[in-house]
């Protein structure tokens, strides 16, 4: 079971990262750096493509602290791996999928924060965004596939915390131990933790 969850997690993280980086490369090769070309609309004045470079966090928050977000991203990846495999979050398929999506989002934007894209001058170390949403006079901050994966993962974590965390068999604590009065049936992949690991989602 653990091997299958590792495969699911790795596949989602790899596909998410790859899709994010490929779309960024293609869009920036097509539209150039920010301001070089006007937006290309898929749905006129509502949904389109426009290149932007974000020196902050998701949706433009925390401008100027890209270096800090890079450090936090690296720490988050170690934390996710620990939660998934040391604290047995991988016993929950929901959490495995969730953390795979989040990891894909983190790695996609971390690639840019480390300036591996090689953008020049003021764009160095910035995250490449390209999805444009507009409604009337309001324009949502440009974002990318990695941001979408992070938001999807956050929503799934919220759903897990609100509705799934107390379900028996979702997660097991370190070493797969169960709490008082909790049992693991034949073929079961795990049980709830007494330490409250699932509540930290």
Secondary structure, 3 states (H helix, E strand, C coil): CHHHHHHHHHHHHHHHHHHHHHHHHHHHHHHCCCCCCCCEEEECCCEEEEEEEECCCHHHCCCCCHHHHHHHHHHHHHHHHHHHHHCCHHHCHHHHHHHHHHHHHHHHHHHHHCCCCCCCHHHCCCEEEEEEEEECCEEEEEECHHHHHHHHHHHHHHHHHHHHCCCCCCCCCHHHCCCCCCCCCCCCCCCCCCCCCHHHC
